[in-house]
Amino acid sequence: MKTKSICALAVMLLCLPLTARSQELRGKIERSIKDLQEEFSQIPENKVLLLDQLASRMAANMDKKSFTVIFVDQANDEMGQLAMIWLRTGLIYYNLNDNFNIESAGIETSNEPLNLTALEDHGFKIKNDKNNEFIIQTIKYGSGHWEINRKNLNALNLNEDNSIKVYVKEGLTERNAEILFDNREAIATEMIYVAAQVNAIVKTKMNNP
């Protein structure tokens, strides 16, 4: 019996490094995140309040299975896509990505190609593939990748009790969270900030059960 327990423990320990490697970020991306952390103080106070509210709501629901945060704009343009990518990246950095499902979608659809090339400056690798009428972009972040294309909000069939819609442009809704992005350059800093705040809340709860 003791031998079986030791073998089981040995198998578990061998599997752990493989699990960690499956969620690694490219080194240049990690360096970009550290640079972005230095810019947290530049986030306007009114925006910090909104970002803190989002982080708090995420942390409060992280025990639910695949709690979904979805960034919504008119046609699933670059701002919603970048917000999704950077929040996913931040959650991987803080080892929280298994607790959330991060998406983006539009109120309507569009076949126009997305311009996400600015991500390459941070270490992401982008490949464009045409699938029927849609351009699918493969975003490689290190040891894994995401397939990015335009999505329609209604097609996602969200569970309202297990998700939060974050509207990234003004005037799209009067309900749920609304986080306005003034420019694309601010998105990376603000989404990494949200991930950092979720991590801080989780650590505080662990230290004060």
MARKOLTOR-339724 format. One line per 2 residues: number of its first residue (from 1); for each residue x, y, z of C-alpha. Coordinates in pm, 1 decimal. Layout:
N
NUM) X Y Z  ... $
This chain:
209
1) 0.0 0.0 0.0  279.8 234.3 93.0 $
3) 460.2 155.4 -233.3  145.8 240.5 -434.3 $
5) 116.5 576.3 -257.5  479.0 659.9 -331.1 $
7) 432.0 569.4 -699.7  120.7 783.7 -724.7 $
9) 305.0 1078.0 -568.3  596.6 1031.6 -807.0 $
11) 362.1 1036.7 -1109.7  193.1 1351.2 -980.4 $
13) 525.5 1529.7 -933.4  635.2 1432.7 -1283.2 $
15) 314.7 1575.3 -1428.5  340.0 1911.4 -1249.7 $
17) 625.7 2055.3 -1458.7  441.7 1955.9 -1777.0 $
19) 129.9 2139.1 -1658.0  328.9 2450.4 -1576.9 $
21) 506.6 2447.7 -1913.2  173.1 2418.7 -2097.4 $
23) 80.9 2767.0 -1975.6  408.4 2950.2 -2015.7 $
25) 435.0 3294.7 -2173.6  709.5 3390.0 -2413.1 $
27) 997.1 3566.4 -2234.1  945.9 3892.4 -2424.3 $
29) 578.7 3896.2 -2322.4  672.8 3853.4 -1956.6 $
31) 915.9 4143.2 -1987.2  640.3 4354.4 -2142.6 $
33) 412.2 4272.8 -1850.8  674.9 4389.8 -1604.2 $
35) 708.6 4714.4 -1800.3  330.5 4757.1 -1803.5 $
37) 317.4 4710.6 -1426.0  533.7 5022.8 -1397.2 $
39) 256.6 5217.5 -1574.9  -23.1 5135.0 -1328.3 $
41) 15.6 5475.4 -1160.3  -67.3 5644.3 -1490.9 $
43) -418.8 5496.7 -1505.8  -673.6 5776.1 -1434.8 $
45) -855.2 5751.5 -1101.0  -1199.0 5717.7 -1258.9 $
47) -1075.1 5427.2 -1470.8  -906.6 5261.5 -1170.0 $
49) -1247.2 5256.7 -998.6  -1405.7 5071.0 -1291.4 $
51) -1115.5 4829.2 -1323.8  -1122.9 4755.1 -949.9 $
53) -1494.8 4679.1 -974.7  -1430.5 4433.2 -1255.0 $
55) -1145.5 4266.9 -1064.2  -1359.1 4241.7 -750.1 $
57) -1645.6 4081.1 -938.1  -1411.5 3835.0 -1105.9 $
59) -1251.9 3735.8 -775.4  -1594.5 3693.1 -613.6 $
61) -1699.4 3448.4 -886.7  -1377.8 3257.5 -949.8 $
63) -1509.0 2948.8 -770.0  -1777.4 2909.4 -1034.9 $
65) -1690.5 2679.7 -1323.3  -1563.0 2882.1 -1621.6 $
67) -1695.0 3220.1 -1509.9  -1699.3 3424.0 -1832.4 $
69) -1585.6 3782.6 -1881.1  -1683.5 3905.7 -2226.6 $
71) -1575.2 4234.6 -2382.5  -1845.4 4375.2 -2606.9 $
73) -1831.4 4641.3 -2877.2  -2029.3 4708.9 -3192.3 $
75) -1866.5 4466.8 -3437.2  -1606.4 4279.4 -3230.0 $
77) -1335.1 4521.9 -3337.6  -975.8 4551.1 -3219.4 $
79) -1045.1 4709.8 -2880.1  -1258.8 4422.9 -2755.4 $
81) -1018.6 4168.4 -2901.0  -713.7 4333.1 -2744.4 $
83) -886.6 4356.3 -2406.7  -959.7 3983.4 -2425.5 $
85) -604.3 3894.3 -2527.7  -436.0 4107.7 -2262.5 $
87) -662.4 3992.9 -1979.5  -601.7 3630.3 -2079.6 $
89) -229.4 3705.8 -2083.6  -237.4 3867.4 -1740.7 $
91) -427.6 3574.0 -1592.5  -169.6 3331.5 -1731.6 $
93) 107.1 3545.9 -1580.6  -57.6 3523.9 -1236.3 $
95) -152.1 3155.7 -1285.2  -526.2 3230.7 -1268.8 $
97) -623.7 3148.1 -1626.3  -792.3 2816.8 -1537.2 $
99) -1047.1 3002.9 -1323.7  -1197.0 3218.3 -1599.3 $
101) -1317.0 3214.0 -1956.7  -1231.0 3543.7 -2128.7 $
103) -1407.2 3627.0 -2456.9  -1493.8 3917.0 -2685.4 $
105) -1789.9 3966.1 -2919.0  -1982.3 4223.7 -3115.9 $
107) -2347.0 4323.6 -3114.7  -2330.9 4274.2 -3490.8 $
109) -2090.2 4088.0 -3716.0  -1831.3 4200.7 -3968.7 $
111) -1601.3 4027.3 -4216.1  -1337.1 4299.4 -4206.2 $
113) -989.8 4172.3 -4105.7  -858.9 4266.2 -3761.8 $
115) -537.7 4462.2 -3714.3  -362.2 4313.4 -3411.5 $
117) -5.6 4354.8 -3536.1  85.7 4580.8 -3241.8 $
119) 92.4 4264.0 -3030.3  407.0 4156.0 -3211.2 $
121) 599.1 4438.3 -3041.2  527.6 4262.7 -2709.1 $
123) 644.5 3920.0 -2823.4  324.7 3762.6 -2958.8 $
125) 345.3 3575.1 -3288.9  56.0 3626.0 -3532.6 $
127) -43.9 3406.2 -3823.8  -335.7 3485.0 -4057.6 $
129) -544.8 3202.5 -4203.9  -843.7 3239.5 -4432.2 $
131) -1130.2 3005.1 -4343.3  -1416.3 3045.3 -4589.5 $
133) -1517.5 3413.1 -4562.7  -1348.3 3480.1 -4229.8 $
135) -989.2 3561.6 -4143.8  -878.1 3360.8 -3842.1 $
137) -569.1 3487.8 -3665.0  -358.9 3250.2 -3459.5 $
139) -199.2 3436.9 -3169.2  90.4 3239.6 -3020.7 $
141) 182.0 3354.7 -2671.6  448.0 3100.7 -2583.7 $
143) 374.4 2735.2 -2535.0  14.7 2780.0 -2649.7 $
145) -200.3 2985.8 -2884.0  -545.6 3135.9 -2934.1 $
147) -751.8 3147.5 -3252.4  -900.8 3493.1 -3293.1 $
149) -1192.2 3588.3 -3517.7  -1498.0 3809.9 -3500.2 $
151) -1787.7 3670.0 -3295.9  -2150.5 3767.0 -3250.2 $
153) -2266.8 3816.7 -2892.3  -2595.2 3628.2 -2934.6 $
155) -2416.4 3326.0 -3080.8  -2224.5 3267.4 -2756.4 $
157) -2538.9 3171.0 -2559.4  -2403.1 3310.4 -2234.3 $
159) -2530.8 3206.1 -1894.6  -2625.7 3540.4 -1738.7 $
161) -2567.8 3405.7 -1386.9  -2217.2 3291.6 -1473.1 $
163) -2085.9 3581.1 -1681.2  -2028.4 3954.0 -1696.5 $
165) -2044.9 4169.8 -2007.6  -1792.4 4453.5 -2020.4 $
167) -1888.7 4717.0 -2276.6  -1578.4 4887.9 -2410.8 $
169) -1749.0 5176.2 -2587.6  -2005.2 5428.0 -2469.9 $
171) -2372.2 5400.6 -2556.1  -2393.4 5026.3 -2621.2 $
173) -2592.2 4945.4 -2307.7  -2724.1 5079.6 -1980.4 $
175) -2662.5 4754.4 -1794.6  -2363.3 4571.1 -1651.3 $
177) -2009.7 4705.4 -1648.5  -1896.7 4965.2 -1897.8 $
179) -1524.0 5029.0 -1938.7  -1440.0 5288.6 -2199.4 $
181) -1105.9 5259.2 -2374.5  -978.4 5596.1 -2491.5 $
183) -703.6 5442.2 -2703.7  -555.4 5106.1 -2788.0 $
185) -226.5 5181.3 -2613.0  -397.9 5191.7 -2271.6 $
187) -566.4 4853.4 -2305.2  -261.4 4640.4 -2222.4 $
189) -179.8 4831.9 -1903.2  -539.8 4834.0 -1784.1 $
191) -602.7 4464.6 -1843.8  -277.3 4361.3 -1676.0 $
193) -386.9 4584.7 -1386.6  -716.3 4393.1 -1360.8 $
195) -531.8 4059.9 -1353.0  -295.4 4195.6 -1085.8 $
197) -589.6 4310.8 -873.8  -764.0 3973.9 -901.4 $
199) -439.4 3811.5 -790.4  -408.6 4053.0 -495.3 $
201) -767.0 3986.0 -382.9  -717.3 3609.1 -404.9 $
203) -393.1 3626.6 -203.0  -560.4 3841.5 62.1 $
205) -843.0 3589.3 98.2  -594.0 3303.7 128.6 $
207) -404.0 3483.7 401.0  -723.7 3580.1 585.4 $
209) -957.8 3278.3 556.6 $
